[in-house]
Amino acid sequence: MRAIETALPEVLVLEPDVLGDERGYFKESWNARTFASLVGDDVAFVQDNSSRSLGGVVRGIHFQNPNPQAKLVRCSVGAIFDVAVDLRRSSPRFGAWVGVELSAGNHRQLWIPEGFGHGFAVRGESADIEYKVAGYYSQSDDRAVAWDDPSIGVEWRLDGPPVLSDKDKNAPPLNEADVYA
């Protein structure tokens, strides 16, 4: 596995070695030692989550505060445009974002550490997303920032109007959100 740097130095694209032949392929999607050497931290994942979303769905920009969840995200079926946003007011990159395509075909994963928001847009008919998270889900800490906030300016690459949850339709802009110090 190798790490590919992004415009946000803490956020990494992880690309596994995929060994394929006429039968199919094998990959190691996660290994604690390898992961720690790539991200420079021994992360304790406490929960694995899965979701399926239909084409045109945008989820996010989501985060937890004050009990953040670092995430390792991959797409096991279909494809998504996956986005991380720096939500640390003390960061010189506050409000900056990075986006990458994650798909069943490219096998890539996105490492999103604490202090960042996460969102994605489904490409194609549907997508299955798998998350390893470091930090338990806490409904009382669940937060969101408007997916279309112009001060962030995420270029979602949508083919039409997005399908949104009520939570995402009503999320506050970055300047009003309960983000990190």
Residue frames as a rotation matrix with the C-alpha (Angstrom) as fourth column:
MET 1
0.584 0.812 0.000 0.00
0.812 -0.584 0.000 0.00
0.000 0.000 -1.000 0.00
ARG 2
-0.619 -0.762 0.193 1.18
0.761 -0.642 -0.092 3.49
0.194 0.090 0.977 -0.73
ALA 3
0.179 0.608 -0.773 0.06
0.677 -0.647 -0.352 6.95
-0.714 -0.460 -0.528 0.38
ILE 4
-0.280 -0.161 0.947 -0.63
0.842 -0.515 0.161 9.71
0.462 0.842 0.279 -2.12
GLU 5
-0.710 -0.045 -0.703 -0.48
0.501 -0.734 -0.459 13.24
-0.495 -0.678 0.544 -0.73
THR 6
0.242 0.816 0.525 -3.31
0.947 -0.315 0.054 15.69
0.210 0.484 -0.849 -1.30
ALA 7
-0.098 -0.201 0.975 -3.54
0.199 -0.964 -0.178 19.48
0.975 0.177 0.135 -1.14
LEU 8
0.619 0.237 0.748 -4.44
-0.695 -0.278 0.663 19.00
0.366 -0.931 -0.007 2.55
PRO 9
-0.284 -0.925 -0.252 -1.31
-0.737 0.379 -0.560 17.36
0.614 0.027 -0.789 4.00
GLU 10
-0.594 0.081 0.800 -3.16
-0.679 0.484 -0.553 15.46
-0.432 -0.871 -0.232 6.73
VAL 11
0.518 0.834 0.191 -5.63
-0.490 0.472 -0.733 13.91
-0.701 0.286 0.653 4.27
LEU 12
-0.587 -0.804 -0.099 -4.17
-0.613 0.362 0.702 11.01
-0.529 0.473 -0.705 2.28
VAL 13
0.579 0.591 -0.562 -5.27
-0.805 0.526 -0.276 8.80
0.132 0.611 0.780 -0.58
LEU 14
-0.224 -0.609 0.761 -4.27
-0.618 0.693 0.372 5.22
-0.754 -0.387 -0.532 0.19
GLU 15
0.418 0.275 -0.866 -3.76
-0.890 0.316 -0.329 2.91
0.183 0.908 0.377 -2.74
PRO 16
0.409 -0.240 0.880 -3.40
-0.428 0.801 0.418 -0.82
-0.806 -0.548 0.225 -2.04
ASP 17
-0.726 -0.585 -0.363 -1.40
-0.650 0.410 0.639 -3.28
-0.225 0.700 -0.678 -4.08
VAL 18
0.444 0.886 0.136 -3.88
-0.698 0.437 -0.568 -5.26
-0.563 0.157 0.812 -6.15
LEU 19
-0.721 -0.673 0.164 -2.71
-0.470 0.649 0.598 -8.68
-0.509 0.355 -0.784 -7.29
GLY 20
0.338 0.935 -0.110 -4.79
-0.662 0.153 -0.734 -9.89
-0.669 0.321 0.670 -10.19
ASP 21
-0.881 -0.466 0.078 -4.91
-0.249 0.598 0.762 -12.74
-0.402 0.652 -0.643 -12.66
GLU 22
-0.741 0.596 -0.309 -7.51
-0.253 0.179 0.951 -14.55
0.622 0.783 0.018 -14.77
ARG 23
-0.436 0.573 -0.694 -9.37
0.784 0.620 0.020 -15.60
0.442 -0.536 -0.720 -11.58
GLY 24
0.762 0.640 0.097 -9.86
0.497 -0.675 0.545 -12.09
0.415 -0.367 -0.832 -10.23
TYR 25
-0.005 -0.783 0.622 -7.79
-0.177 -0.611 -0.771 -10.15
0.984 -0.114 -0.136 -7.69
PHE 26
0.410 0.015 -0.912 -6.56
0.878 0.263 0.399 -10.04
0.246 -0.965 0.095 -4.10
LYS 27
-0.070 -0.471 0.879 -5.79
-0.026 -0.880 -0.474 -6.92
0.997 -0.056 0.049 -2.07
GLU 28
-0.344 -0.048 -0.938 -5.01
0.933 0.095 -0.347 -6.13
0.106 -0.994 0.012 1.52
SER 29
0.255 0.556 0.791 -7.38
0.499 -0.777 0.385 -3.25
0.828 0.297 -0.476 2.20
TRP 30
0.606 -0.103 0.789 -6.10
-0.598 -0.713 0.367 -2.50
0.525 -0.694 -0.494 5.70
ASN 31
0.307 -0.599 -0.740 -3.15
0.680 0.682 -0.270 -3.52
0.666 -0.421 0.616 7.86
ALA 32
0.935 0.163 -0.316 -2.51
0.350 -0.578 0.737 -1.80
-0.062 -0.800 -0.597 11.21
ARG 33
0.152 -0.959 -0.238 1.30
0.586 -0.107 0.803 -1.68
-0.796 -0.262 0.546 10.85
THR 34
-0.463 -0.303 0.833 1.22
0.883 -0.243 0.402 -0.45
0.081 0.922 0.380 7.26
PHE 35
0.477 0.742 0.472 -1.49
0.640 -0.661 0.392 2.10
0.603 0.114 -0.790 8.03
ALA 36
0.820 -0.206 -0.534 0.43
0.390 -0.483 0.784 3.49
-0.420 -0.851 -0.316 11.04
SER 37
-0.224 -0.973 0.061 3.60
0.691 -0.114 0.714 3.83
-0.687 0.202 0.698 8.96
LEU 38
-0.370 0.132 0.920 1.72
0.849 -0.354 0.392 5.72
0.377 0.926 0.019 6.22
VAL 39
0.514 0.671 0.534 -0.28
0.374 -0.736 0.565 8.12
0.772 -0.091 -0.629 8.40
GLY 40
-0.444 -0.823 0.353 2.34
-0.028 -0.381 -0.924 8.46
0.895 -0.420 0.146 11.15
ASP 41
-0.378 0.410 0.830 -0.06
-0.921 -0.258 -0.292 7.46
0.095 -0.875 0.476 13.89
ASP 42
-0.964 0.131 -0.234 -1.32
0.158 0.982 -0.102 4.29
0.216 -0.135 -0.967 15.54
VAL 43
-0.501 0.852 0.156 -5.05
-0.807 -0.524 0.271 4.80
0.313 0.010 0.950 15.01
ALA 44
-0.915 0.299 0.272 -7.51
0.097 0.817 -0.568 2.67
-0.392 -0.493 -0.776 16.99
PHE 45
-0.608 0.767 -0.205 -10.54
-0.502 -0.172 0.848 2.04
0.615 0.618 0.490 14.79
VAL 46
-0.859 0.319 0.399 -13.58
-0.297 0.324 -0.898 1.22
-0.416 -0.891 -0.183 16.93
GLN 47
0.129 0.976 0.176 -16.37
-0.047 0.184 -0.982 0.84
-0.990 0.118 0.070 14.42
ASP 48
-0.944 -0.244 0.220 -16.93
0.201 0.103 0.974 -0.23
-0.260 0.964 -0.049 10.80
ASN 49
-0.065 0.940 -0.334 -19.86
-0.174 -0.340 -0.924 1.35
-0.983 -0.002 0.186 8.95
SER 50
-0.813 -0.070 0.578 -21.44
0.533 0.307 0.788 0.62
-0.233 0.949 -0.212 5.58
SER 51
-0.091 0.841 -0.533 -23.88
-0.156 -0.540 -0.827 2.65
-0.984 0.008 0.180 3.54
ARG 52
-0.506 0.061 0.861 -25.53
0.837 0.278 0.472 2.41
-0.210 0.959 -0.191 0.15
SER 53
-0.181 0.428 -0.885 -26.59
-0.077 -0.904 -0.421 5.52
-0.980 -0.008 0.197 -1.71
LEU 54
0.440 0.457 0.773 -28.36
0.741 0.301 -0.600 5.94
-0.507 0.837 -0.206 -5.01
GLY 55
-0.362 -0.597 0.715 -27.10
0.914 -0.376 0.149 7.97
0.180 0.708 0.683 -7.95
GLY 56
-0.024 0.294 0.955 -27.18
0.279 -0.916 0.289 11.73
0.960 0.273 -0.060 -7.49
VAL 57
0.846 0.315 -0.431 -27.07
0.474 -0.072 0.878 11.54
0.245 -0.946 -0.210 -3.69
VAL 58
-0.151 -0.848 0.508 -24.81
-0.090 -0.500 -0.861 13.98
0.984 -0.175 -0.001 -1.88
ARG 59
0.747 0.265 -0.610 -24.07
0.557 0.253 0.791 13.24
0.364 -0.931 0.041 1.76
GLY 60
-0.103 -0.810 -0.577 -22.23
0.973 -0.202 0.110 15.75
-0.205 -0.550 0.810 3.87
ILE 61
-0.158 -0.985 -0.074 -20.33
-0.182 0.103 -0.978 17.68
0.970 -0.141 -0.195 4.87
HIS 62
0.821 0.557 -0.121 -20.56
-0.070 0.310 0.948 15.73
0.566 -0.770 0.294 8.16
PHE 63
-0.417 -0.907 -0.060 -18.45
-0.064 0.095 -0.993 15.62
0.907 -0.410 -0.098 11.32
GLN 64
0.551 0.509 -0.661 -18.74
0.655 0.228 0.721 15.18
0.518 -0.830 -0.208 15.07
ASN 65
-0.531 -0.664 0.527 -17.89
0.059 -0.649 -0.758 17.85
0.845 -0.371 0.384 17.61
PRO 66
0.456 -0.866 0.206 -16.68
-0.889 -0.434 0.145 17.75
-0.036 -0.249 -0.968 20.36
ASN 67
0.112 -0.413 0.904 -16.03
-0.287 0.858 0.427 14.00
-0.952 -0.307 -0.023 19.95
PRO 68
0.133 -0.075 -0.988 -14.54
-0.964 -0.240 -0.111 13.72
-0.229 0.968 -0.104 16.45
GLN 69
0.621 0.030 0.784 -14.32
0.094 0.989 -0.112 10.61
-0.779 0.143 0.611 14.28
ALA 70
-0.390 -0.726 -0.567 -11.33
-0.742 -0.117 0.660 10.07
-0.545 0.678 -0.493 12.02
LYS 71
0.637 0.707 0.307 -12.39
-0.316 0.603 -0.732 8.01
-0.703 0.370 0.608 8.98
LEU 72
-0.744 -0.667 -0.031 -10.87
-0.331 0.328 0.885 5.67
-0.580 0.669 -0.465 6.46
VAL 73
0.269 0.951 -0.155 -13.34
-0.462 -0.014 -0.887 5.57
-0.845 0.310 0.435 3.56
ARG 74
-0.892 -0.452 0.000 -13.56
-0.199 0.393 0.898 3.25
-0.406 0.801 -0.440 0.56
CYS 75
0.091 0.906 -0.415 -16.13
-0.929 -0.073 -0.364 2.48
-0.360 0.418 0.834 -2.09
SER 76
-0.560 -0.330 0.759 -16.71
-0.239 0.942 0.233 -1.26
-0.793 -0.051 -0.607 -2.56
VAL 77
-0.192 0.542 0.818 -19.41
0.901 0.428 -0.072 -1.02
-0.389 0.723 -0.571 -5.26
GLY 78
0.751 0.512 0.416 -19.78
0.650 -0.681 -0.337 1.80
0.110 0.523 -0.845 -7.79
ALA 79
-0.395 -0.872 0.290 -18.00
0.798 -0.482 -0.362 5.12
0.456 0.088 0.886 -7.50
ILE 80
0.714 0.530 -0.458 -18.14
0.685 -0.663 0.302 8.29
-0.143 -0.529 -0.836 -5.41
PHE 81
0.023 -0.666 0.745 -16.50
0.215 -0.725 -0.655 11.70
0.976 0.175 0.126 -5.43
ASP 82
0.484 0.081 -0.872 -15.23
0.842 0.229 0.489 11.80
0.239 -0.970 0.043 -1.84
VAL 83
0.222 -0.281 0.934 -14.50
0.056 -0.952 -0.300 15.12
0.973 0.119 -0.195 -0.13
ALA 84
0.111 -0.238 -0.965 -12.65
0.993 0.066 0.098 16.19
0.040 -0.969 0.244 3.02
VAL 85
0.430 0.085 0.899 -12.89
0.182 -0.983 0.006 19.78
0.884 0.161 -0.438 4.36
ASP 86
-0.616 -0.693 -0.375 -10.57
0.585 -0.083 -0.807 21.30
0.528 -0.716 0.456 6.95
LEU 87
0.421 0.869 0.260 -12.87
0.317 -0.410 0.855 22.45
0.850 -0.277 -0.448 9.78
ARG 88
0.152 -0.476 -0.866 -10.18
0.983 -0.021 0.184 23.56
-0.106 -0.879 0.465 12.25
ARG 89
0.951 0.281 0.131 -10.52
0.293 -0.952 -0.085 27.33
0.101 0.120 -0.988 12.79
SER 90
0.597 -0.785 -0.167 -6.88
-0.245 -0.377 0.893 27.42
-0.764 -0.492 -0.417 13.94
SER 91
0.094 -0.563 0.821 -5.64
0.715 0.612 0.338 25.87
-0.693 0.555 0.460 10.68
PRO 92
-0.519 -0.319 -0.793 -4.17
-0.283 -0.812 0.511 28.04
-0.807 0.490 0.331 7.92
ARG 93
-0.969 0.189 -0.162 -6.22
-0.089 0.343 0.935 25.84
0.232 0.920 -0.316 5.55
PHE 94
-0.601 0.799 -0.014 -9.55
0.170 0.111 -0.979 26.34
-0.781 -0.591 -0.203 7.37
GLY 95
0.317 0.864 -0.391 -12.37
-0.369 -0.268 -0.890 25.82
-0.874 0.426 0.234 4.86
ALA 96
-0.328 -0.493 -0.806 -10.10
-0.941 0.097 0.324 24.27
-0.082 0.865 -0.495 2.22
TRP 97
0.568 0.585 0.579 -11.24
-0.477 0.807 -0.348 21.02
-0.671 -0.079 0.737 0.63
VAL 98
-0.668 -0.650 -0.362 -9.87
-0.707 0.402 0.582 18.13
-0.232 0.645 -0.728 -1.37
GLY 99
0.459 0.853 0.247 -11.83
-0.655 0.513 -0.555 15.62
-0.600 0.093 0.794 -3.43
VAL 100
-0.718 -0.661 -0.216 -10.92
-0.656 0.541 0.526 12.30
-0.231 0.520 -0.823 -5.02
GLU 101
0.290 0.772 -0.565 -12.77
-0.842 0.486 0.232 9.57
0.454 0.409 0.791 -6.84
LEU 102
-0.636 -0.324 0.700 -13.07
-0.608 0.770 -0.195 6.36
-0.476 -0.550 -0.687 -4.87
SER 103
0.275 0.741 -0.612 -14.40
-0.947 0.319 -0.039 3.36
0.166 0.590 0.790 -6.74
ALA 104
0.749 0.034 0.662 -14.58
-0.209 0.960 0.187 -0.40
-0.629 -0.278 0.726 -6.74
GLY 105
0.909 -0.357 0.216 -12.33
0.343 0.345 -0.874 -0.24
0.238 0.868 0.436 -9.79
ASN 106
0.331 -0.845 0.420 -9.52
-0.275 -0.512 -0.814 1.99
0.903 0.154 -0.401 -8.46
HIS 107
0.363 -0.126 -0.923 -9.49
0.675 0.719 0.167 0.41
0.642 -0.684 0.346 -4.94
ARG 108
-0.557 -0.643 0.525 -8.44
0.139 -0.696 -0.704 3.73
0.819 -0.319 0.478 -3.39
GLN 109
0.277 0.562 -0.779 -9.28
0.932 0.038 0.359 4.82
0.232 -0.826 -0.514 0.14
LEU 110
0.060 -0.234 0.970 -9.34
0.010 -0.972 -0.234 8.28
0.998 0.023 -0.057 1.70
TRP 111
-0.243 -0.241 -0.940 -7.87
0.941 0.176 -0.288 8.90
0.234 -0.955 0.184 5.16
ILE 112
0.128 0.391 0.911 -9.73
0.044 -0.920 0.389 11.77
0.991 -0.010 -0.135 6.85
PRO 113
-0.646 -0.461 -0.609 -8.24
0.586 0.211 -0.782 12.59
0.489 -0.862 0.134 10.27
GLU 114
0.146 0.644 -0.751 -9.94
0.950 -0.303 -0.075 14.33
-0.276 -0.702 -0.656 13.17
GLY 115
-0.317 -0.207 -0.925 -10.69
0.207 -0.967 0.145 17.98
-0.925 -0.146 0.350 12.51
PHE 116
-0.943 -0.010 -0.331 -12.05
-0.319 -0.245 0.915 17.44
-0.090 0.969 0.228 9.01
GLY 117
0.058 0.993 0.106 -15.55
-0.610 0.119 -0.783 17.15
-0.790 -0.019 0.613 7.63
HIS 118
-0.869 -0.313 0.382 -16.53
0.034 0.734 0.678 14.45
-0.493 0.602 -0.628 5.16
GLY 119
0.212 0.948 -0.237 -18.95
-0.488 -0.107 -0.866 14.26
-0.847 0.300 0.440 2.28
PHE 120
-0.803 -0.467 0.371 -19.44
0.101 0.507 0.856 12.45
-0.588 0.725 -0.360 -1.01
ALA 121
0.072 0.771 -0.633 -21.45
-0.867 -0.265 -0.421 12.48
-0.493 0.579 0.649 -4.21
VAL 122
0.050 0.028 0.998 -22.49
0.153 0.988 -0.035 9.23
-0.987 0.155 0.045 -5.86
ARG 123
-0.442 -0.252 -0.861 -21.35
-0.829 -0.251 0.499 8.73
-0.342 0.935 -0.098 -9.44
GLY 124
-0.848 0.146 -0.510 -23.50
-0.211 0.789 0.577 6.36
0.486 0.597 -0.638 -11.50
GLU 125
-0.040 0.964 -0.264 -26.55
-0.098 0.259 0.961 4.38
0.994 0.064 0.084 -10.37
SER 126
0.943 0.291 0.161 -25.51
-0.184 0.054 0.981 3.56
0.277 -0.955 0.104 -6.79
ALA 127
-0.090 -0.995 -0.045 -22.53
-0.358 0.074 -0.931 3.07
0.929 -0.068 -0.363 -4.52
ASP 128
0.851 0.179 -0.493 -21.66
0.359 0.485 0.797 1.07
0.382 -0.856 0.349 -1.43
ILE 129
0.178 -0.766 0.618 -19.32
-0.455 -0.621 -0.638 2.88
0.872 -0.167 -0.459 0.96
GLU 130
0.573 -0.140 -0.807 -17.32
0.656 0.668 0.351 1.33
0.490 -0.731 0.475 3.80
TYR 131
0.374 -0.424 0.825 -15.92
-0.493 -0.844 -0.210 3.41
0.786 -0.328 -0.525 6.67
LYS 132
0.042 -0.392 -0.919 -13.51
0.865 0.475 -0.163 2.50
0.500 -0.788 0.359 9.42
VAL 133
0.473 0.180 0.863 -13.92
-0.105 -0.961 0.257 5.09
0.875 -0.212 -0.435 12.17
ALA 134
-0.529 -0.637 -0.561 -11.79
0.640 0.134 -0.756 6.04
0.557 -0.759 0.337 15.16
GLY 135
-0.932 0.346 0.109 -14.41
-0.331 -0.689 -0.644 7.27
-0.148 -0.636 0.757 17.58
TYR 136
-0.632 0.756 0.169 -17.87
0.713 0.653 -0.256 6.01
-0.303 -0.041 -0.952 18.34
TYR 137
-0.456 0.593 0.663 -20.91
0.373 -0.549 0.748 7.62
0.808 0.589 0.029 16.77
SER 138
-0.670 0.294 -0.681 -22.55
0.616 -0.291 -0.732 10.17
-0.414 -0.910 0.014 19.05
GLN 139
0.028 0.783 0.621 -25.89
0.944 -0.226 0.242 11.58
0.330 0.579 -0.745 17.94
SER 140
0.766 0.300 -0.568 -25.52
0.539 -0.782 0.313 14.58
-0.350 -0.546 -0.761 20.27
ASP 141
-0.045 -0.876 -0.479 -22.17
0.082 -0.481 0.873 15.44
-0.996 0.000 0.093 18.62
ASP 142
-0.128 0.060 0.990 -23.41
0.928 0.359 0.098 14.97
-0.350 0.931 -0.102 15.04
ARG 143
0.063 0.043 -0.997 -22.80
-0.050 -0.998 -0.046 18.14
-0.997 0.052 -0.061 12.99
ALA 144
0.175 -0.032 0.984 -22.91
0.952 0.260 -0.161 19.27
-0.250 0.965 0.076 9.37
VAL 145
-0.448 -0.276 -0.850 -21.83
-0.058 -0.940 0.336 22.17
-0.892 0.200 0.405 7.20
ALA 146
0.584 0.737 -0.340 -23.76
-0.356 -0.144 -0.923 23.19
-0.730 0.660 0.178 4.10
TRP 147
0.234 -0.455 0.859 -22.65
0.630 0.744 0.222 20.98
-0.740 0.489 0.461 1.22
ASP 148
0.302 -0.011 0.953 -22.91
0.905 -0.311 -0.290 23.93
0.299 0.950 -0.084 -1.19
ASP 149
0.669 -0.100 -0.736 -21.38
0.390 -0.796 0.462 26.68
-0.633 -0.596 -0.494 0.97
PRO 150
0.882 -0.309 0.356 -19.71
0.253 -0.328 -0.910 29.06
0.398 0.893 -0.211 -1.51
SER 151
0.617 -0.703 0.353 -17.03
-0.787 -0.550 0.280 29.96
-0.003 -0.451 -0.893 1.03
ILE 152
0.133 -0.543 0.829 -15.82
-0.177 0.810 0.559 26.35
-0.975 -0.220 0.011 0.76
GLY 153
0.192 0.023 -0.981 -16.61
-0.910 -0.369 -0.187 25.98
-0.367 0.929 -0.050 -2.93
VAL 154
-0.397 -0.300 0.867 -16.61
-0.073 0.952 0.296 22.20
-0.915 0.055 -0.400 -3.36
GLU 155
-0.284 0.233 -0.930 -16.90
-0.958 -0.106 0.266 21.31
-0.036 0.967 0.253 -7.04
TRP 156
-0.049 0.371 0.927 -19.13
-0.550 0.765 -0.335 18.25
-0.834 -0.526 0.167 -6.67
ARG 157
-0.873 -0.309 -0.378 -19.15
-0.475 0.353 0.806 17.25
-0.115 0.883 -0.454 -10.36
LEU 158
-0.360 0.840 0.406 -22.89
0.072 0.459 -0.885 16.65
-0.930 -0.289 -0.226 -10.35
ASP 159
-0.903 0.113 0.414 -24.89
0.428 0.164 0.889 15.78
0.032 0.980 -0.196 -13.47
GLY 160
-0.100 0.917 0.387 -28.07
0.287 -0.346 0.893 17.32
0.953 0.200 -0.228 -12.07
PRO 161
0.163 0.211 0.964 -29.64
-0.775 -0.578 0.257 18.54
0.611 -0.788 0.069 -8.84
PRO 162
-0.812 -0.553 -0.188 -28.48
-0.312 0.683 -0.661 16.50
0.494 -0.478 -0.727 -5.84
VAL 163
0.393 0.811 -0.434 -30.64
0.107 0.428 0.897 14.23
0.913 -0.399 0.081 -3.72
LEU 164
-0.613 -0.632 0.475 -30.22
-0.287 -0.382 -0.879 15.47
0.736 -0.675 0.053 -0.14
SER 165
-0.291 0.473 -0.831 -31.38
0.887 0.460 -0.049 14.52
0.359 -0.752 -0.553 3.35
ASP 166
0.772 0.583 0.254 -33.20
0.398 -0.754 0.523 17.09
0.496 -0.303 -0.814 5.47
LYS 167
0.594 -0.634 -0.495 -30.04
0.534 -0.148 0.832 17.31
-0.601 -0.759 0.251 7.58
ASP 168
-0.438 -0.839 0.322 -28.01
0.797 -0.197 0.571 18.33
-0.415 0.506 0.756 4.53
LYS 169
0.033 0.536 0.843 -30.70
0.765 -0.556 0.324 20.66
0.643 0.634 -0.429 3.16
ASN 170
0.862 0.457 0.219 -30.70
0.186 -0.688 0.702 22.56
0.471 -0.564 -0.678 6.48
ALA 171
0.282 -0.833 -0.477 -27.00
0.957 0.210 0.200 22.48
-0.066 -0.512 0.856 7.40
PRO 172
0.811 0.020 -0.584 -25.54
0.145 -0.975 0.169 25.87
-0.566 -0.222 -0.794 8.35
PRO 173
0.775 -0.623 0.106 -22.84
-0.067 -0.247 -0.967 27.64
0.629 0.742 -0.233 6.37
LEU 174
0.085 -0.865 -0.495 -19.25
0.699 0.406 -0.588 27.31
0.710 -0.296 0.639 7.56
ASN 175
-0.642 -0.424 0.639 -19.25
-0.038 -0.814 -0.579 30.69
0.766 -0.396 0.507 9.32
GLU 176
0.056 0.724 0.688 -22.20
-0.910 -0.246 0.333 29.59
0.410 -0.645 0.645 11.50
ALA 177
0.545 0.177 -0.820 -21.26
-0.093 0.984 0.151 25.93
0.833 -0.006 0.553 12.05
ASP 178
0.796 -0.230 0.560 -20.08
-0.566 0.045 0.823 24.45
-0.215 -0.972 -0.095 15.35
VAL 179
0.685 -0.616 -0.389 -16.63
-0.025 0.513 -0.858 23.50
0.728 0.598 0.336 14.00
TYR 180
0.497 -0.596 -0.630 -13.33
0.854 0.464 0.235 22.77
0.153 -0.655 0.740 15.78
ALA 181
0.820 -0.257 -0.512 -11.16
0.070 -0.842 0.535 25.37
-0.568 -0.475 -0.672 17.54
